[in-house]
Every structure is written in C-alpha cells, then in structure tokens.
Amino acid sequence: MALDLSSSEENEAMSTEARIKSRELRNARAAAERRRAKRTRLIASGGGLIIVGLLVAIVISLINAAANDVSSAAQRGKAPAIATDGGALALGNAAAPVKLEVYLDYMCPYCGRFEQANSSELDRMVADGTVRLELYPLSFLDRASSGTKYSTRAANAIATVADLAPGKVLALNTALFANQPEEGSRGLSDEEIATLARNAGVPADVVAAFAGRGFEPWVATSTQAVFNAGISGTPTVKINGKVFEGDLYTAGALAAAVTAAKGQ
C-alpha cells in the first residue's frame, strides 16, 4: 500500500500551526493578566496614596485646630475659679432670687462713690442669700494712672483672691475703694495693694500670688467683652439683667430696688 505523504505533511503542518496559535493565545492571555495585575497595583498604590494624603490632611487640620485653641486660650488667659463666661466674679448663692451685676473700675471715682453708699448693703444681701452678686472688675481706666496700669493691677489682685480665697473678695473690694487713688495719679503701688489685702484678711500666700499677674490677660479680655456687649461706663448696675436707673450714690435706693425685684 502506498503512503499519502502529502496528507501526512498537511496534518503535521496543521498540528504545528495549532500549537503555535495555542502558545500565542496563552502568551496573549498571560500578557493581558500581567497588564491587569499592573493596573491593579497602580490603582491600589494610587488609592493608598490618596488615603495617606487624606490622613495627613486630617492630622494637620487637628494640629492646627489644637494650636488655635491654645492660642485663643493664651489670649483669654486663665479665668478665676468663680468667673462666669461673661467675665464676672460670681459671689453668693447661685440660686438667690435676684442677680445683681456691678461693673466697676478701681480708678473710677464714681465707682468709689457707689461703693461708699452701697457696700454694707451689698455685703448684707450677699450674706443673707438675697442676691447673687456678679462683679465685673474692668481696666479701661489704665489710661488714667500715668502709665502704671493701676486698674489692671487692682483687678488682677481681686481676680487672684476670687480664684484662691473667694470669701475675701468683698473685703478687698471695700478696702481698695476705701483707699482709692485719685484719677490721673499713679495709683497704689503693688506693695500698697498687697498691704490692703493682708489687712483685709487675705492669706499671705494668696497675696504673694499677686506678683505673678496671672489674671491680667483675663481682665483685659473681659473688659473688651463687656464693652463689646454694650456697657459704656462705670459704675453700671443691673438687677436681673435690667440696668438700674435709680440713684447709685445714695444709700438705700439700690437695696430698695433689689427688695422690689425679689418680690416679683
């Protein structure tokens, strides 16, 4: 029997071509898989970079926010323990029926007259629980103390006592006004303020803390906040949030108004 060589060769050629096509297909698939894997790695890498970038941005924002809070706190200064958010020193029973706000400057002569007329009644009304007294020690009359910043120094002393010995605030307040310097003078010296405080019963370690002037930033910030809120001068007195329009300089008028407010 004769062999059909042409047919055999043709079959061999077809088989070889099939193997080549199969190999090319496998290679093409492998190349496609490598490209897909590369794209996946690139996408994952890019996504990772985006996530890292977002995390860095968040961290930076938190750091900046914390820095701003610290800066703001430094500008406001430490507040006395009994200070209100509005810049007052709160004295007496928080549940008292009448809230009495007194805005004053220790260089203000009219504040001295107000204190002389009303201090004993204020002491009594705080002690018997009639009023919650909110005292605002301001420093706008620093300009009237020949560069010594007397208003600030006196207010800092009051704030220090409010922080460390609040029961002596009214005693020192009375002593400062009883020995009030003339407007336009240099005011009392630091030692004179300290002596008044000691004589008013303020503990020696509290008096020693005056020198640190730790509450001067709070005094400055509170003074600005008060004037921003519409207070235009001292003394200003409010009874339950309403400005008292009566006689501030004659004994009895304010006490009568407080008594009337208590009965409402």
C-alpha positions as CSV (number, residue, x, y, z in Angstrom):
1,M,0.0,0.0,0.0
2,A,1.4,3.3,-0.9
3,L,1.6,6.1,1.8
4,D,-0.1,9.5,1.2
5,L,2.9,11.7,2.2
6,S,1.1,15.0,1.2
7,S,-1.7,14.3,3.6
8,S,0.6,13.5,6.4
9,E,2.6,16.6,5.9
10,E,-0.5,18.6,5.7
11,N,-1.7,17.2,9.0
12,E,1.7,17.9,10.6
13,A,1.6,21.4,9.4
14,M,-1.9,21.9,10.8
15,S,-0.8,20.5,14.1
16,T,2.2,22.8,14.3
17,E,0.1,25.8,13.4
18,A,-2.4,24.8,16.1
19,R,0.3,24.6,18.7
20,I,1.7,27.9,17.7
21,K,-1.7,29.5,17.9
22,S,-2.3,27.9,21.2
23,R,1.0,29.2,22.5
24,E,0.3,32.7,21.2
25,L,-3.1,32.6,22.8
26,R,-1.5,31.6,26.2
27,N,1.1,34.3,25.8
28,A,-1.6,36.9,25.0
29,R,-3.6,35.8,28.0
30,A,-0.5,35.9,30.2
31,A,0.4,39.4,28.9
32,A,-3.2,40.5,29.5
33,E,-3.1,39.1,33.0
34,R,0.2,40.9,33.7
35,R,-1.3,44.2,32.4
36,R,-4.4,43.7,34.6
37,A,-2.2,42.9,37.7
38,K,-0.1,46.0,37.0
39,R,-3.2,48.2,36.7
40,T,-4.5,46.7,39.9
41,R,-1.2,47.5,41.7
42,L,-1.2,51.0,40.3
43,I,-4.8,51.6,41.4
44,A,-4.1,50.2,44.8
45,S,-1.0,52.3,45.1
46,G,-2.8,55.4,44.0
47,G,-5.7,54.7,46.4
48,G,-3.2,54.2,49.2
49,L,-1.5,57.5,48.4
50,I,-4.9,59.2,48.4
51,I,-5.8,57.6,51.8
52,V,-2.4,58.6,53.2
53,G,-2.9,62.1,51.8
54,L,-6.3,62.4,53.5
55,L,-4.9,61.1,56.8
56,V,-2.1,63.6,56.6
57,A,-4.6,66.4,55.9
58,I,-6.8,65.4,58.8
59,V,-3.8,65.2,61.2
60,I,-2.6,68.7,60.0
61,S,-6.2,70.1,60.5
62,L,-6.4,68.6,64.0
63,I,-2.9,70.0,64.9
64,N,-3.9,73.5,63.5
65,A,-7.2,73.4,65.4
66,A,-5.4,72.5,68.6
67,A,-2.9,75.2,68.1
68,N,-5.6,77.8,67.5
69,D,-7.4,76.6,70.7
70,V,-4.2,77.0,72.7
71,S,-3.5,80.4,71.1
72,S,-7.1,81.5,71.9
73,A,-6.8,80.3,75.4
74,A,-3.5,82.1,75.9
75,Q,-5.0,85.3,74.7
76,R,-8.0,84.9,77.0
77,G,-5.8,84.0,79.9
78,K,-6.7,81.7,82.9
79,A,-10.0,82.6,84.4
80,P,-10.6,82.8,88.2
81,A,-12.3,79.8,89.7
82,I,-15.6,81.7,90.3
83,A,-15.6,83.6,86.9
84,T,-18.6,83.5,84.6
85,D,-18.3,83.1,80.9
86,G,-19.2,86.8,80.6
87,G,-16.2,88.0,82.6
88,A,-17.8,88.4,86.1
89,L,-16.8,87.2,89.5
90,A,-19.8,85.4,90.9
91,L,-20.4,85.8,94.6
92,G,-23.1,84.4,96.8
93,N,-25.8,81.8,96.4
94,A,-26.3,80.8,92.7
95,A,-30.0,80.2,93.5
96,A,-30.6,83.6,95.0
97,P,-33.8,85.3,93.8
98,V,-32.0,88.4,92.5
99,K,-29.0,88.6,90.2
100,L,-27.1,91.9,90.8
101,E,-24.4,92.8,88.2
102,V,-22.0,95.6,89.1
103,Y,-19.5,96.9,86.5
104,L,-16.6,98.9,88.0
105,D,-13.1,100.2,87.6
106,Y,-10.9,100.7,90.7
107,M,-9.7,104.0,89.4
108,C,-13.2,105.3,88.7
109,P,-14.2,108.0,91.2
110,Y,-17.9,107.4,90.7
111,C,-17.4,103.7,91.5
112,G,-15.9,104.9,94.7
113,R,-19.0,106.9,95.5
114,F,-21.2,104.0,94.6
115,E,-19.2,101.7,96.9
116,Q,-19.3,104.1,99.8
117,A,-23.0,104.4,99.6
118,N,-23.8,100.7,99.0
119,S,-21.0,98.4,100.2
120,S,-22.6,97.5,103.5
121,E,-25.9,96.7,101.9
122,L,-24.2,94.6,99.2
123,D,-22.3,92.6,101.8
124,R,-25.6,92.0,103.7
125,M,-27.6,91.0,100.6
126,V,-24.9,88.5,99.5
127,A,-24.5,87.1,103.0
128,D,-28.3,86.6,103.6
129,G,-28.8,85.0,100.2
130,T,-30.9,87.8,98.7
131,V,-28.6,88.4,95.7
132,R,-26.1,86.6,93.6
133,L,-23.6,89.3,93.0
134,E,-21.7,89.3,89.7
135,L,-18.7,91.7,90.0
136,Y,-17.0,92.9,86.8
137,P,-13.6,94.4,87.6
138,L,-12.6,96.4,84.5
139,S,-9.4,98.0,83.4
140,F,-10.4,100.7,80.9
141,L,-9.1,103.5,83.1
142,D,-5.5,102.2,82.9
143,R,-5.0,105.4,80.7
144,A,-5.8,107.5,83.8
145,S,-2.9,106.1,86.0
146,S,0.1,107.7,84.4
147,G,1.3,104.5,82.8
148,T,1.2,102.3,85.9
149,K,-1.8,100.3,84.7
150,Y,-3.4,100.7,88.1
151,S,-6.8,99.5,87.1
152,T,-5.3,96.2,85.7
153,R,-3.2,95.6,88.7
154,A,-6.1,96.2,91.2
155,A,-8.4,94.0,89.1
156,N,-5.7,91.3,88.9
157,A,-5.5,91.3,92.7
158,I,-9.3,90.9,93.0
159,A,-9.2,88.1,90.4
160,T,-6.4,86.3,92.3
161,V,-8.4,86.5,95.5
162,A,-11.5,85.3,93.7
163,D,-9.5,82.3,92.4
164,L,-7.8,81.3,95.7
165,A,-9.8,82.9,98.5
166,P,-13.2,83.9,97.2
167,G,-14.6,84.6,100.6
168,K,-12.3,87.6,100.8
169,V,-13.3,89.3,97.5
170,L,-15.8,91.8,99.0
171,A,-13.4,92.7,101.9
172,L,-10.6,93.5,99.4
173,N,-13.1,95.3,97.1
174,T,-14.1,97.5,100.0
175,A,-10.5,98.2,101.1
176,L,-9.5,99.2,97.5
177,F,-12.3,101.7,97.3
178,A,-11.7,103.0,100.8
179,N,-8.1,103.8,99.8
180,Q,-8.9,104.7,96.2
181,P,-6.2,106.9,94.5
182,E,-7.2,110.0,92.5
183,E,-7.9,109.6,88.9
184,G,-4.9,110.6,86.9
185,S,-2.4,109.7,89.6
186,R,0.0,106.7,89.6
187,G,-2.4,104.8,91.7
188,L,-1.4,102.5,94.6
189,S,1.8,100.6,94.3
190,D,1.9,96.8,94.2
191,E,3.1,96.8,97.9
192,E,0.3,99.1,98.9
193,I,-2.3,96.8,97.2
194,A,-0.7,93.8,99.0
195,T,-0.8,95.6,102.4
196,L,-4.5,96.4,101.9
197,A,-5.2,92.7,101.0
198,R,-3.3,91.4,104.1
199,N,-5.2,93.8,106.3
200,A,-8.5,92.6,104.7
201,G,-7.7,89.1,105.8
202,V,-6.4,87.7,102.5
203,P,-4.0,84.8,103.2
204,A,-0.3,85.6,102.8
205,D,0.2,83.0,100.0
206,V,-2.7,84.5,98.0
207,V,-1.2,88.0,98.4
208,A,2.1,86.7,97.2
209,A,0.4,85.4,94.0
210,F,-0.5,89.0,93.0
211,A,3.1,89.4,91.7
212,G,2.6,86.8,89.1
213,R,-0.1,88.9,87.4
214,G,-1.6,85.7,86.2
215,F,-5.1,87.1,85.6
216,E,-4.1,90.3,83.7
217,P,-4.9,88.7,80.3
218,W,-8.3,87.6,81.7
219,V,-9.0,91.2,82.9
220,A,-8.1,92.6,79.5
221,T,-10.3,90.2,77.6
222,S,-13.2,90.5,80.0
223,T,-13.0,94.3,79.8
224,Q,-13.2,94.2,76.0
225,A,-16.0,91.7,76.0
226,V,-18.1,93.8,78.4
227,F,-17.7,96.9,76.2
228,N,-18.4,94.9,73.1
229,A,-21.7,93.8,74.8
230,G,-22.8,97.4,75.2
231,I,-21.6,98.6,78.6
232,S,-20.4,102.1,78.1
233,G,-19.2,103.3,81.5
234,T,-18.9,102.6,85.2
235,P,-20.5,102.2,87.6
236,T,-23.2,100.3,85.7
237,V,-25.6,98.2,87.8
238,K,-28.1,95.6,86.5
239,I,-30.9,94.0,88.5
240,N,-32.0,90.7,87.0
241,G,-30.5,91.8,83.7
242,K,-32.1,95.2,83.6
243,V,-30.0,98.4,84.0
244,F,-30.8,100.1,87.3
245,E,-31.7,103.7,86.5
246,G,-32.1,104.9,90.1
247,D,-29.8,106.7,92.4
248,L,-26.5,104.9,92.7
249,Y,-24.9,107.3,95.1
250,T,-27.4,107.5,98.0
251,A,-27.6,104.7,100.5
252,G,-30.9,102.7,100.4
253,A,-32.0,103.3,96.8
254,L,-30.4,100.2,95.3
255,A,-31.3,98.0,98.3
256,A,-35.0,99.1,97.9
257,A,-34.9,98.2,94.2
258,V,-33.4,94.8,95.0
259,T,-36.1,94.2,97.6
260,A,-38.8,95.1,95.0
261,A,-37.2,92.7,92.4
262,K,-37.2,89.9,95.0
263,G,-40.9,90.2,95.4
264,Q,-41.7,90.0,91.7
